Amino acid sequence: MPYKIVADNCTGCSACEPECPNKAIYETPDGLFAIDPNKCTECIGFYDEPQCVAVCPIEDTCVIDTRYPRYQAV
């Protein structure tokens, strides 16, 4: 499942954006950040853990988005 950023928890610090190997994280018009579920691969094949979770200074901001199926490496 891709990750999502909980907008209410996001501070707009941008720590996550440069860490995403798939460029799935982008800044929204309100200065916060979001994850494109079509690009998120949970960092599989790049890192042992999702980098958005690893670098986010606010707990429970980058969480699994259960609205989408789990990423399957090709």
CHARMM-style PDB file with segment names, atoms N, HN, CA, C and O in Angstrom:
ATOM      1  N   MET     1       0.840  -1.166   0.000  1.00  0.00      PROA
ATOM      2  CA  MET     1       0.000   0.000   0.000  1.00  0.00      PROA
ATOM      3  C   MET     1       0.887   1.231   0.000  1.00  0.00      PROA
ATOM      4  O   MET     1       1.901   1.269   0.697  1.00  0.00      PROA
ATOM      5  N   PRO     2       0.521   2.213  -0.758  1.00  0.00      PROA
ATOM      6  CA  PRO     2       1.327   3.429  -0.736  1.00  0.00      PROA
ATOM      7  C   PRO     2       1.139   4.152   0.597  1.00  0.00      PROA
ATOM      8  O   PRO     2       0.225   3.863   1.370  1.00  0.00      PROA
ATOM      9  N   TYR     3       2.014   5.073   0.825  1.00  0.00      PROA
ATOM     10  HN  TYR     3       2.756   5.309   0.198  1.00  0.00      PROA
ATOM     11  CA  TYR     3       1.902   5.900   2.017  1.00  0.00      PROA
ATOM     12  C   TYR     3       1.162   7.178   1.676  1.00  0.00      PROA
ATOM     13  O   TYR     3       1.059   7.561   0.510  1.00  0.00      PROA
ATOM     14  N   LYS     4       0.650   7.829   2.703  1.00  0.00      PROA
ATOM     15  HN  LYS     4       0.734   7.518   3.649  1.00  0.00      PROA
ATOM     16  CA  LYS     4       0.028   9.143   2.549  1.00  0.00      PROA
ATOM     17  C   LYS     4       0.532  10.017   3.668  1.00  0.00      PROA
ATOM     18  O   LYS     4       1.015   9.529   4.690  1.00  0.00      PROA
ATOM     19  N   ILE     5       0.417  11.300   3.469  1.00  0.00      PROA
ATOM     20  HN  ILE     5       0.025  11.697   2.639  1.00  0.00      PROA
ATOM     21  CA  ILE     5       0.807  12.261   4.501  1.00  0.00      PROA
ATOM     22  C   ILE     5      -0.475  12.831   5.094  1.00  0.00      PROA
ATOM     23  O   ILE     5      -1.321  13.366   4.379  1.00  0.00      PROA
ATOM     24  N   VAL     6      -0.601  12.711   6.381  1.00  0.00      PROA
ATOM     25  HN  VAL     6       0.087  12.276   6.962  1.00  0.00      PROA
ATOM     26  CA  VAL     6      -1.772  13.239   7.084  1.00  0.00      PROA
ATOM     27  C   VAL     6      -1.610  14.756   7.144  1.00  0.00      PROA
ATOM     28  O   VAL     6      -0.759  15.273   7.868  1.00  0.00      PROA
ATOM     29  N   ALA     7      -2.428  15.451   6.384  1.00  0.00      PROA
ATOM     30  HN  ALA     7      -3.120  15.031   5.796  1.00  0.00      PROA
ATOM     31  CA  ALA     7      -2.304  16.906   6.249  1.00  0.00      PROA
ATOM     32  C   ALA     7      -2.385  17.634   7.589  1.00  0.00      PROA
ATOM     33  O   ALA     7      -1.685  18.623   7.800  1.00  0.00      PROA
ATOM     34  N   ASP     8      -3.225  17.156   8.484  1.00  0.00      PROA
ATOM     35  HN  ASP     8      -3.794  16.352   8.313  1.00  0.00      PROA
ATOM     36  CA  ASP     8      -3.366  17.810   9.790  1.00  0.00      PROA
ATOM     37  C   ASP     8      -2.097  17.716  10.635  1.00  0.00      PROA
ATOM     38  O   ASP     8      -1.907  18.515  11.552  1.00  0.00      PROA
ATOM     39  N   ASN     9      -1.225  16.749  10.336  1.00  0.00      PROA
ATOM     40  HN  ASN     9      -1.379  16.100   9.591  1.00  0.00      PROA
ATOM     41  CA  ASN     9       0.012  16.579  11.094  1.00  0.00      PROA
ATOM     42  C   ASN     9       1.212  17.216  10.397  1.00  0.00      PROA
ATOM     43  O   ASN     9       2.219  17.507  11.042  1.00  0.00      PROA
ATOM     44  N   CYS    10       1.114  17.432   9.087  1.00  0.00      PROA
ATOM     45  HN  CYS    10       0.296  17.195   8.563  1.00  0.00      PROA
ATOM     46  CA  CYS    10       2.237  17.951   8.298  1.00  0.00      PROA
ATOM     47  C   CYS    10       2.523  19.405   8.679  1.00  0.00      PROA
ATOM     48  O   CYS    10       1.614  20.229   8.773  1.00  0.00      PROA
ATOM     49  N   THR    11       3.808  19.700   8.897  1.00  0.00      PROA
ATOM     50  HN  THR    11       4.547  19.031   8.822  1.00  0.00      PROA
ATOM     51  CA  THR    11       4.208  21.066   9.241  1.00  0.00      PROA
ATOM     52  C   THR    11       4.791  21.808   8.042  1.00  0.00      PROA
ATOM     53  O   THR    11       5.099  22.997   8.129  1.00  0.00      PROA
ATOM     54  N   GLY    12       4.941  21.093   6.912  1.00  0.00      PROA
ATOM     55  HN  GLY    12       4.691  20.128   6.842  1.00  0.00      PROA
ATOM     56  CA  GLY    12       5.519  21.722   5.733  1.00  0.00      PROA
ATOM     57  C   GLY    12       7.026  21.846   5.793  1.00  0.00      PROA
ATOM     58  O   GLY    12       7.603  22.686   5.103  1.00  0.00      PROA
ATOM     59  N   CYS    13       7.675  21.027   6.601  1.00  0.00      PROA
ATOM     60  HN  CYS    13       7.207  20.345   7.162  1.00  0.00      PROA
ATOM     61  CA  CYS    13       9.125  21.139   6.788  1.00  0.00      PROA
ATOM     62  C   CYS    13       9.916  20.697   5.561  1.00  0.00      PROA
ATOM     63  O   CYS    13      11.074  21.087   5.410  1.00  0.00      PROA
ATOM     64  N   SER    14       9.331  19.905   4.697  1.00  0.00      PROA
ATOM     65  HN  SER    14       8.391  19.588   4.820  1.00  0.00      PROA
ATOM     66  CA  SER    14       9.905  19.407   3.440  1.00  0.00      PROA
ATOM     67  C   SER    14      11.014  18.374   3.615  1.00  0.00      PROA
ATOM     68  O   SER    14      11.724  18.089   2.651  1.00  0.00      PROA
ATOM     69  N   ALA    15      11.189  17.809   4.790  1.00  0.00      PROA
ATOM     70  HN  ALA    15      10.612  18.040   5.573  1.00  0.00      PROA
ATOM     71  CA  ALA    15      12.225  16.801   5.007  1.00  0.00      PROA
ATOM     72  C   ALA    15      11.999  15.569   4.129  1.00  0.00      PROA
ATOM     73  O   ALA    15      12.960  14.934   3.694  1.00  0.00      PROA
ATOM     74  N   CYS    16      10.770  15.239   3.875  1.00  0.00      PROA
ATOM     75  HN  CYS    16       9.990  15.754   4.229  1.00  0.00      PROA
ATOM     76  CA  CYS    16      10.435  14.026   3.130  1.00  0.00      PROA
ATOM     77  C   CYS    16      10.653  14.137   1.621  1.00  0.00      PROA
ATOM     78  O   CYS    16      11.063  13.170   0.978  1.00  0.00      PROA
ATOM     79  N   GLU    17      10.387  15.283   1.072  1.00  0.00      PROA
ATOM     80  HN  GLU    17      10.054  16.068   1.594  1.00  0.00      PROA
ATOM     81  CA  GLU    17      10.383  15.432  -0.391  1.00  0.00      PROA
ATOM     82  C   GLU    17      11.677  14.987  -1.065  1.00  0.00      PROA
ATOM     83  O   GLU    17      11.607  14.187  -1.998  1.00  0.00      PROA
ATOM     84  N   PRO    18      12.849  15.455  -0.650  1.00  0.00      PROA
ATOM     85  CA  PRO    18      14.066  15.037  -1.348  1.00  0.00      PROA
ATOM     86  C   PRO    18      14.477  13.588  -1.082  1.00  0.00      PROA
ATOM     87  O   PRO    18      15.317  13.044  -1.799  1.00  0.00      PROA
ATOM     88  N   GLU    19      13.898  12.965  -0.070  1.00  0.00      PROA
ATOM     89  HN  GLU    19      13.216  13.407   0.512  1.00  0.00      PROA
ATOM     90  CA  GLU    19      14.258  11.590   0.282  1.00  0.00      PROA
ATOM     91  C   GLU    19      13.512  10.545  -0.537  1.00  0.00      PROA
ATOM     92  O   GLU    19      13.922   9.385  -0.565  1.00  0.00      PROA
ATOM     93  N   CYS    20      12.445  10.923  -1.192  1.00  0.00      PROA
ATOM     94  HN  CYS    20      12.113  11.866  -1.170  1.00  0.00      PROA
ATOM     95  CA  CYS    20      11.627   9.970  -1.941  1.00  0.00      PROA
ATOM     96  C   CYS    20      12.330   9.562  -3.242  1.00  0.00      PROA
ATOM     97  O   CYS    20      12.565  10.412  -4.101  1.00  0.00      PROA
ATOM     98  N   PRO    21      12.668   8.276  -3.400  1.00  0.00      PROA
ATOM     99  CA  PRO    21      13.370   7.841  -4.604  1.00  0.00      PROA
ATOM    100  C   PRO    21      12.500   7.858  -5.859  1.00  0.00      PROA
ATOM    101  O   PRO    21      13.018   7.776  -6.973  1.00  0.00      PROA
ATOM    102  N   ASN    22      11.202   7.962  -5.688  1.00  0.00      PROA
ATOM    103  HN  ASN    22      10.781   8.029  -4.783  1.00  0.00      PROA
ATOM    104  CA  ASN    22      10.278   7.939  -6.822  1.00  0.00      PROA
ATOM    105  C   ASN    22       9.689   9.298  -7.163  1.00  0.00      PROA
ATOM    106  O   ASN    22       8.868   9.418  -8.072  1.00  0.00      PROA
ATOM    107  N   LYS    23      10.112  10.318  -6.431  1.00  0.00      PROA
ATOM    108  HN  LYS    23      10.779  10.220  -5.693  1.00  0.00      PROA
ATOM    109  CA  LYS    23       9.571  11.666  -6.621  1.00  0.00      PROA
ATOM    110  C   LYS    23       8.038  11.670  -6.499  1.00  0.00      PROA
ATOM    111  O   LYS    23       7.337  12.370  -7.229  1.00  0.00      PROA
ATOM    112  N   ALA    24       7.549  10.863  -5.551  1.00  0.00      PROA
ATOM    113  HN  ALA    24       8.119  10.294  -4.958  1.00  0.00      PROA
ATOM    114  CA  ALA    24       6.113  10.757  -5.316  1.00  0.00      PROA
ATOM    115  C   ALA    24       5.598  11.847  -4.376  1.00  0.00      PROA
ATOM    116  O   ALA    24       4.390  12.068  -4.286  1.00  0.00      PROA
ATOM    117  N   ILE    25       6.500  12.523  -3.681  1.00  0.00      PROA
ATOM    118  HN  ILE    25       7.481  12.343  -3.754  1.00  0.00      PROA
ATOM    119  CA  ILE    25       6.098  13.542  -2.710  1.00  0.00      PROA
ATOM    120  C   ILE    25       6.182  14.916  -3.357  1.00  0.00      PROA
ATOM    121  O   ILE    25       7.171  15.258  -4.006  1.00  0.00      PROA
ATOM    122  N   TYR    26       5.135  15.686  -3.170  1.00  0.00      PROA
ATOM    123  HN  TYR    26       4.332  15.408  -2.643  1.00  0.00      PROA
ATOM    124  CA  TYR    26       5.068  17.018  -3.777  1.00  0.00      PROA
ATOM    125  C   TYR    26       4.450  18.010  -2.803  1.00  0.00      PROA
ATOM    126  O   TYR    26       3.729  17.641  -1.876  1.00  0.00      PROA
ATOM    127  N   GLU    27       4.755  19.278  -3.042  1.00  0.00      PROA
ATOM    128  HN  GLU    27       5.341  19.578  -3.794  1.00  0.00      PROA
ATOM    129  CA  GLU    27       4.199  20.341  -2.203  1.00  0.00      PROA
ATOM    130  C   GLU    27       2.831  20.740  -2.726  1.00  0.00      PROA
ATOM    131  O   GLU    27       2.641  20.906  -3.931  1.00  0.00      PROA
ATOM    132  N   THR    28       1.890  20.893  -1.827  1.00  0.00      PROA
ATOM    133  HN  THR    28       2.044  20.758  -0.848  1.00  0.00      PROA
ATOM    134  CA  THR    28       0.538  21.300  -2.192  1.00  0.00      PROA
ATOM    135  C   THR    28       0.460  22.834  -2.187  1.00  0.00      PROA
ATOM    136  O   THR    28       1.350  23.493  -1.650  1.00  0.00      PROA
ATOM    137  N   PRO    29      -0.578  23.394  -2.772  1.00  0.00      PROA
ATOM    138  CA  PRO    29      -0.708  24.857  -2.805  1.00  0.00      PROA
ATOM    139  C   PRO    29      -0.711  25.526  -1.426  1.00  0.00      PROA
ATOM    140  O   PRO    29      -0.368  26.702  -1.306  1.00  0.00      PROA
ATOM    141  N   ASP    30      -1.095  24.784  -0.396  1.00  0.00      PROA
ATOM    142  HN  ASP    30      -1.374  23.829  -0.493  1.00  0.00      PROA
ATOM    143  CA  ASP    30      -1.126  25.375   0.945  1.00  0.00      PROA
ATOM    144  C   ASP    30       0.192  25.219   1.707  1.00  0.00      PROA
ATOM    145  O   ASP    30       0.258  25.505   2.903  1.00  0.00      PROA
ATOM    146  N   GLY    31       1.250  24.763   1.008  1.00  0.00      PROA
ATOM    147  HN  GLY    31       1.196  24.531   0.037  1.00  0.00      PROA
ATOM    148  CA  GLY    31       2.568  24.674   1.626  1.00  0.00      PROA
ATOM    149  C   GLY    31       2.838  23.401   2.389  1.00  0.00      PROA
ATOM    150  O   GLY    31       3.891  23.260   3.012  1.00  0.00      PROA
ATOM    151  N   LEU    32       1.901  22.471   2.350  1.00  0.00      PROA
ATOM    152  HN  LEU    32       1.046  22.585   1.844  1.00  0.00      PROA
ATOM    153  CA  LEU    32       2.100  21.181   3.001  1.00  0.00      PROA
ATOM    154  C   LEU    32       2.552  20.185   1.938  1.00  0.00      PROA
ATOM    155  O   LEU    32       2.769  20.570   0.789  1.00  0.00      PROA
ATOM    156  N   PHE    33       2.695  18.920   2.301  1.00  0.00      PROA
ATOM    157  HN  PHE    33       2.518  18.607   3.234  1.00  0.00      PROA
ATOM    158  CA  PHE    33       3.165  17.928   1.349  1.00  0.00      PROA
ATOM    159  C   PHE    33       2.192  16.770   1.248  1.00  0.00      PROA
ATOM    160  O   PHE    33       1.449  16.481   2.186  1.00  0.00      PROA
ATOM    161  N   ALA    34       2.207  16.109   0.095  1.00  0.00      PROA
ATOM    162  HN  ALA    34       2.811  16.344  -0.666  1.00  0.00      PROA
ATOM    163  CA  ALA    34       1.321  14.978  -0.167  1.00  0.00      PROA
ATOM    164  C   ALA    34       2.102  13.940  -0.959  1.00  0.00      PROA
ATOM    165  O   ALA    34       3.162  14.236  -1.510  1.00  0.00      PROA
ATOM    166  N   ILE    35       1.574  12.726  -1.013  1.00  0.00      PROA
ATOM    167  HN  ILE    35       0.713  12.486  -0.565  1.00  0.00      PROA
ATOM    168  CA  ILE    35       2.204  11.633  -1.739  1.00  0.00      PROA
ATOM    169  C   ILE    35       1.279  11.177  -2.853  1.00  0.00      PROA
ATOM    170  O   ILE    35       0.102  10.906  -2.619  1.00  0.00      PROA
ATOM    171  N   ASP    36       1.813  11.092  -4.067  1.00  0.00      PROA
ATOM    172  HN  ASP    36       2.770  11.313  -4.257  1.00  0.00      PROA
ATOM    173  CA  ASP    36       1.067  10.572  -5.215  1.00  0.00      PROA
ATOM    174  C   ASP    36       1.043   9.052  -5.080  1.00  0.00      PROA
ATOM    175  O   ASP    36       2.087   8.413  -5.212  1.00  0.00      PROA
ATOM    176  N   PRO    37      -0.132   8.452  -4.819  1.00  0.00      PROA
ATOM    177  CA  PRO    37      -0.194   7.003  -4.604  1.00  0.00      PROA
ATOM    178  C   PRO    37       0.202   6.196  -5.838  1.00  0.00      PROA
ATOM    179  O   PRO    37       0.580   5.031  -5.720  1.00  0.00      PROA
ATOM    180  N   ASN    38       0.120   6.794  -7.000  1.00  0.00      PROA
ATOM    181  HN  ASN    38      -0.188   7.741  -7.097  1.00  0.00      PROA
ATOM    182  CA  ASN    38       0.496   6.091  -8.222  1.00  0.00      PROA
ATOM    183  C   ASN    38       2.007   5.984  -8.394  1.00  0.00      PROA
ATOM    184  O   ASN    38       2.485   5.181  -9.195  1.00  0.00      PROA
ATOM    185  N   LYS    39       2.765   6.791  -7.643  1.00  0.00      PROA
ATOM    186  HN  LYS    39       2.377   7.444  -6.992  1.00  0.00      PROA
ATOM    187  CA  LYS    39       4.225   6.766  -7.738  1.00  0.00      PROA
ATOM    188  C   LYS    39       4.889   6.110  -6.533  1.00  0.00      PROA
ATOM    189  O   LYS    39       6.045   5.695  -6.616  1.00  0.00      PROA
ATOM    190  N   CYS    40       4.176   6.011  -5.420  1.00  0.00      PROA
ATOM    191  HN  CYS    40       3.237   6.349  -5.353  1.00  0.00      PROA
ATOM    192  CA  CYS    40       4.753   5.473  -4.190  1.00  0.00      PROA
ATOM    193  C   CYS    40       4.928   3.966  -4.286  1.00  0.00      PROA
ATOM    194  O   CYS    40       3.989   3.235  -4.601  1.00  0.00      PROA
ATOM    195  N   THR    41       6.152   3.512  -4.008  1.00  0.00      PROA
ATOM    196  HN  THR    41       6.915   4.106  -3.752  1.00  0.00      PROA
ATOM    197  CA  THR    41       6.447   2.075  -3.999  1.00  0.00      PROA
ATOM    198  C   THR    41       6.863   1.608  -2.612  1.00  0.00      PROA
ATOM    199  O   THR    41       7.427   0.523  -2.471  1.00  0.00      PROA
ATOM    200  N   GLU    42       6.595   2.407  -1.589  1.00  0.00      PROA
ATOM    201  HN  GLU    42       6.136   3.289  -1.704  1.00  0.00      PROA
ATOM    202  CA  GLU    42       6.982   2.100  -0.213  1.00  0.00      PROA
ATOM    203  C   GLU    42       8.502   1.995  -0.087  1.00  0.00      PROA
ATOM    204  O   GLU    42       9.010   1.411   0.870  1.00  0.00      PROA
ATOM    205  N   CYS    43       9.216   2.555  -1.047  1.00  0.00      PROA
ATOM    206  HN  CYS    43       8.803   3.029  -1.825  1.00  0.00      PROA
ATOM    207  CA  CYS    43      10.687   2.534  -1.121  1.00  0.00      PROA
ATOM    208  C   CYS    43      11.242   1.126  -1.340  1.00  0.00      PROA
ATOM    209  O   CYS    43      12.437   0.893  -1.154  1.00  0.00      PROA
ATOM    210  N   ILE    44      10.383   0.194  -1.734  1.00  0.00      PROA
ATOM    211  HN  ILE    44       9.413   0.384  -1.886  1.00  0.00      PROA
ATOM    212  CA  ILE    44      10.825  -1.171  -2.019  1.00  0.00      PROA
ATOM    213  C   ILE    44      11.845  -1.128  -3.159  1.00  0.00      PROA
ATOM    214  O   ILE    44      11.627  -0.485  -4.186  1.00  0.00      PROA
ATOM    215  N   GLY    45      12.944  -1.818  -2.954  1.00  0.00      PROA
ATOM    216  HN  GLY    45      13.121  -2.340  -2.120  1.00  0.00      PROA
ATOM    217  CA  GLY    45      14.006  -1.842  -3.945  1.00  0.00      PROA
ATOM    218  C   GLY    45      15.015  -0.717  -3.785  1.00  0.00      PROA
ATOM    219  O   GLY    45      16.046  -0.703  -4.458  1.00  0.00      PROA
ATOM    220  N   PHE    46      14.726   0.217  -2.902  1.00  0.00      PROA
ATOM    221  HN  PHE    46      13.889   0.206  -2.355  1.00  0.00      PROA
ATOM    222  CA  PHE    46      15.627   1.338  -2.649  1.00  0.00      PROA
ATOM    223  C   PHE    46      16.156   1.328  -1.210  1.00  0.00      PROA
ATOM    224  O   PHE    46      17.358   1.449  -0.974  1.00  0.00      PROA
ATOM    225  N   TYR    47      15.232   1.182  -0.256  1.00  0.00      PROA
ATOM    226  HN  TYR    47      14.255   1.084  -0.447  1.00  0.00      PROA
ATOM    227  CA  TYR    47      15.584   1.251   1.160  1.00  0.00      PROA
ATOM    228  C   TYR    47      14.846   0.158   1.924  1.00  0.00      PROA
ATOM    229  O   TYR    47      13.879  -0.422   1.427  1.00  0.00      PROA
ATOM    230  N   ASP    48      15.314  -0.114   3.134  1.00  0.00      PROA
ATOM    231  HN  ASP    48      16.098   0.357   3.538  1.00  0.00      PROA
ATOM    232  CA  ASP    48      14.670  -1.119   3.978  1.00  0.00      PROA
ATOM    233  C   ASP    48      13.382  -0.623   4.617  1.00  0.00      PROA
ATOM    234  O   ASP    48      12.543  -1.421   5.038  1.00  0.00      PROA
ATOM    235  N   GLU    49      13.227   0.688   4.689  1.00  0.00      PROA
ATOM    236  HN  GLU    49      13.908   1.335   4.347  1.00  0.00      PROA
ATOM    237  CA  GLU    49      12.010   1.272   5.247  1.00  0.00      PROA
ATOM    238  C   GLU    49      11.635   2.511   4.445  1.00  0.00      PROA
ATOM    239  O   GLU    49      12.504   3.141   3.842  1.00  0.00      PROA
ATOM    240  N   PRO    50      10.359   2.867   4.429  1.00  0.00      PROA
ATOM    241  CA  PRO    50       9.939   4.067   3.704  1.00  0.00      PROA
ATOM    242  C   PRO    50      10.654   5.300   4.251  1.00  0.00      PROA
ATOM    243  O   PRO    50      10.633   5.552   5.456  1.00  0.00      PROA
ATOM    244  N   GLN    51      11.271   6.047   3.386  1.00  0.00      PROA
ATOM    245  HN  GLN    51      11.289   5.843   2.407  1.00  0.00      PROA
ATOM    246  CA  GLN    51      12.075   7.188   3.807  1.00  0.00      PROA
ATOM    247  C   GLN    51      11.239   8.339   4.325  1.00  0.00      PROA
ATOM    248  O   GLN    51      11.710   9.102   5.169  1.00  0.00      PROA
ATOM    249  N   CYS    52      10.016   8.489   3.847  1.00  0.00      PROA
ATOM    250  HN  CYS    52       9.634   7.870   3.161  1.00  0.00      PROA
ATOM    251  CA  CYS    52       9.158   9.560   4.368  1.00  0.00      PROA
ATOM    252  C   CYS    52       8.908   9.343   5.858  1.00  0.00      PROA
ATOM    253  O   CYS    52       8.899  10.296   6.637  1.00  0.00      PROA
ATOM    254  N   VAL    53       8.705   8.087   6.249  1.00  0.00      PROA
ATOM    255  HN  VAL    53       8.713   7.313   5.616  1.00  0.00      PROA
ATOM    256  CA  VAL    53       8.492   7.762   7.663  1.00  0.00      PROA
ATOM    257  C   VAL    53       9.783   7.978   8.442  1.00  0.00      PROA
ATOM    258  O   VAL    53       9.765   8.518   9.548  1.00  0.00      PROA
ATOM    259  N   ALA    54      10.900   7.556   7.865  1.00  0.00      PROA
ATOM    260  HN  ALA    54      10.915   7.117   6.966  1.00  0.00      PROA
ATOM    261  CA  ALA    54      12.191   7.623   8.550  1.00  0.00      PROA
ATOM    262  C   ALA    54      12.630   9.055   8.852  1.00  0.00      PROA
ATOM    263  O   ALA    54      13.225   9.310   9.898  1.00  0.00      PROA
ATOM    264  N   VAL    55      12.344   9.984   7.951  1.00  0.00      PROA
ATOM    265  HN  VAL    55      11.860   9.777   7.101  1.00  0.00      PROA
ATOM    266  CA  VAL    55      12.847  11.351   8.137  1.00  0.00      PROA
ATOM    267  C   VAL    55      11.825  12.335   8.714  1.00  0.00      PROA
ATOM    268  O   VAL    55      12.202  13.427   9.139  1.00  0.00      PROA
ATOM    269  N   CYS    56      10.570  11.978   8.737  1.00  0.00      PROA
ATOM    270  HN  CYS    56      10.263  11.091   8.392  1.00  0.00      PROA
ATOM    271  CA  CYS    56       9.547  12.911   9.228  1.00  0.00      PROA
ATOM    272  C   CYS    56       9.712  13.143  10.731  1.00  0.00      PROA
ATOM    273  O   CYS    56       9.753  12.189  11.507  1.00  0.00      PROA
ATOM    274  N   PRO    57       9.808  14.408  11.138  1.00  0.00      PROA
ATOM    275  CA  PRO    57       9.987  14.700  12.559  1.00  0.00      PROA
ATOM    276  C   PRO    57       8.699  14.580  13.388  1.00  0.00      PROA
ATOM    277  O   PRO    57       8.748  14.622  14.617  1.00  0.00      PROA
ATOM    278  N   ILE    58       7.565  14.432  12.726  1.00  0.00      PROA
ATOM    279  HN  ILE    58       7.525  14.398  11.727  1.00  0.00      PROA
ATOM    280  CA  ILE    58       6.286  14.352  13.435  1.00  0.00      PROA
ATOM    281  C   ILE    58       5.726  12.934  13.321  1.00  0.00      PROA
ATOM    282  O   ILE    58       5.442  12.462  12.220  1.00  0.00      PROA
ATOM    283  N   GLU    59       5.572  12.271  14.437  1.00  0.00      PROA
ATOM    284  HN  GLU    59       5.803  12.655  15.331  1.00  0.00      PROA
ATOM    285  CA  GLU    59       5.071  10.903  14.452  1.00  0.00      PROA
ATOM    286  C   GLU    59       3.653  10.823  13.868  1.00  0.00      PROA
ATOM    287  O   GLU    59       2.836  11.723  14.061  1.00  0.00      PROA
ATOM    288  N   ASP    60       3.386   9.741  13.160  1.00  0.00      PROA
ATOM    289  HN  ASP    60       4.050   9.010  13.003  1.00  0.00      PROA
ATOM    290  CA  ASP    60       2.073   9.461  12.562  1.00  0.00      PROA
ATOM    291  C   ASP    60       1.663  10.483  11.499  1.00  0.00      PROA
ATOM    292  O   ASP    60       0.478  10.775  11.340  1.00  0.00      PROA
ATOM    293  N   THR    61       2.632  11.018  10.783  1.00  0.00      PROA
ATOM    294  HN  THR    61       3.595  10.781  10.912  1.00  0.00      PROA
ATOM    295  CA  THR    61       2.318  11.910   9.676  1.00  0.00      PROA
ATOM    296  C   THR    61       2.344  11.151   8.362  1.00  0.00      PROA
ATOM    297  O   THR    61       1.456  11.334   7.529  1.00  0.00      PROA
ATOM    298  N   CYS    62       3.338  10.308   8.161  1.00  0.00      PROA
ATOM    299  HN  CYS    62       4.059  10.160   8.838  1.00  0.00      PROA
ATOM    300  CA  CYS    62       3.415   9.460   6.967  1.00  0.00      PROA
ATOM    301  C   CYS    62       2.917   8.087   7.367  1.00  0.00      PROA
ATOM    302  O   CYS    62       3.568   7.374   8.130  1.00  0.00      PROA
ATOM    303  N   VAL    63       1.755   7.723   6.845  1.00  0.00      PROA
ATOM    304  HN  VAL    63       1.226   8.302   6.225  1.00  0.00      PROA
ATOM    305  CA  VAL    63       1.109   6.466   7.226  1.00  0.00      PROA
ATOM    306  C   VAL    63       0.658   5.710   5.985  1.00  0.00      PROA
ATOM    307  O   VAL    63       0.542   6.291   4.906  1.00  0.00      PROA
ATOM    308  N   ILE    64       0.405   4.425   6.138  1.00  0.00      PROA
ATOM    309  HN  ILE    64       0.499   3.953   7.014  1.00  0.00      PROA
ATOM    310  CA  ILE    64      -0.074   3.601   5.030  1.00  0.00      PROA
ATOM    311  C   ILE    64      -1.465   4.063   4.620  1.00  0.00      PROA
ATOM    312  O   ILE    64      -2.331   4.310   5.461  1.00  0.00      PROA
ATOM    313  N   ASP    65      -1.658   4.175   3.314  1.00  0.00      PROA
ATOM    314  HN  ASP    65      -0.955   3.975   2.632  1.00  0.00      PROA
ATOM    315  CA  ASP    65      -2.962   4.563   2.760  1.00  0.00      PROA
ATOM    316  C   ASP    65      -3.690   3.291   2.344  1.00  0.00      PROA
ATOM    317  O   ASP    65      -3.421   2.732   1.280  1.00  0.00      PROA
ATOM    318  N   THR    66      -4.598   2.845   3.175  1.00  0.00      PROA
ATOM    319  HN  THR    66      -4.816   3.299   4.039  1.00  0.00      PROA
ATOM    320  CA  THR    66      -5.291   1.578   2.938  1.00  0.00      PROA
ATOM    321  C   THR    66      -6.320   1.638   1.811  1.00  0.00      PROA
ATOM    322  O   THR    66      -6.954   0.631   1.498  1.00  0.00      PROA
ATOM    323  N   ARG    67      -6.489   2.800   1.205  1.00  0.00      PROA
ATOM    324  HN  ARG    67      -5.973   3.619   1.459  1.00  0.00      PROA
ATOM    325  CA  ARG    67      -7.430   2.911   0.080  1.00  0.00      PROA
ATOM    326  C   ARG    67      -6.863   2.314  -1.205  1.00  0.00      PROA
ATOM    327  O   ARG    67      -7.585   2.135  -2.186  1.00  0.00      PROA
ATOM    328  N   TYR    68      -5.569   2.009  -1.192  1.00  0.00      PROA
ATOM    329  HN  TYR    68      -4.983   2.155  -0.395  1.00  0.00      PROA
ATOM    330  CA  TYR    68      -4.902   1.502  -2.393  1.00  0.00      PROA
ATOM    331  C   TYR    68      -4.277   0.145  -2.110  1.00  0.00      PROA
ATOM    332  O   TYR    68      -3.930  -0.147  -0.965  1.00  0.00      PROA
ATOM    333  N   PRO    69      -4.128  -0.694  -3.141  1.00  0.00      PROA
ATOM    334  CA  PRO    69      -3.491  -2.003  -2.932  1.00  0.00      PROA
ATOM    335  C   PRO    69      -2.004  -1.871  -2.673  1.00  0.00      PROA
ATOM    336  O   PRO    69      -1.386  -0.857  -3.000  1.00  0.00      PROA
ATOM    337  N   ARG    70      -1.450  -2.891  -2.093  1.00  0.00      PROA
ATOM    338  HN  ARG    70      -1.951  -3.715  -1.828  1.00  0.00      PROA
ATOM    339  CA  ARG    70      -0.011  -2.905  -1.803  1.00  0.00      PROA
ATOM    340  C   ARG    70       0.787  -2.905  -3.096  1.00  0.00      PROA
ATOM    341  O   ARG    70       0.396  -3.534  -4.079  1.00  0.00      PROA
ATOM    342  N   TYR    71       1.908  -2.195  -3.085  1.00  0.00      PROA
ATOM    343  HN  TYR    71       2.225  -1.685  -2.286  1.00  0.00      PROA
ATOM    344  CA  TYR    71       2.774  -2.126  -4.254  1.00  0.00      PROA
ATOM    345  C   TYR    71       3.351  -3.495  -4.557  1.00  0.00      PROA
ATOM    346  O   TYR    71       3.783  -4.206  -3.649  1.00  0.00      PROA
ATOM    347  N   GLN    72       3.362  -3.865  -5.816  1.00  0.00      PROA
ATOM    348  HN  GLN    72       3.012  -3.287  -6.553  1.00  0.00      PROA
ATOM    349  CA  GLN    72       3.947  -5.127  -6.256  1.00  0.00      PROA
ATOM    350  C   GLN    72       5.104  -4.836  -7.190  1.00  0.00      PROA
ATOM    351  O   GLN    72       4.909  -4.277  -8.269  1.00  0.00      PROA
ATOM    352  N   ALA    73       6.311  -5.212  -6.784  1.00  0.00      PROA
ATOM    353  HN  ALA    73       6.470  -5.667  -5.907  1.00  0.00      PROA
ATOM    354  CA  ALA    73       7.472  -5.000  -7.650  1.00  0.00      PROA
ATOM    355  C   ALA    73       7.315  -5.855  -8.908  1.00  0.00      PROA
ATOM    356  O   ALA    73       6.853  -6.994  -8.845  1.00  0.00      PROA
ATOM    357  N   VAL    74       7.696  -5.302 -10.020  1.00  0.00      PROA
ATOM    358  HN  VAL    74       8.072  -4.376 -10.071  1.00  0.00      PROA
ATOM    359  CA  VAL    74       7.532  -6.007 -11.294  1.00  0.00      PROA
ATOM    360  C   VAL    74       8.699  -6.920 -11.542  1.00  0.00      PROA
ATOM    361  OT1 VAL    74       8.743  -7.602 -12.566  1.00  0.00      PROA
TER     362      VAL     74
END
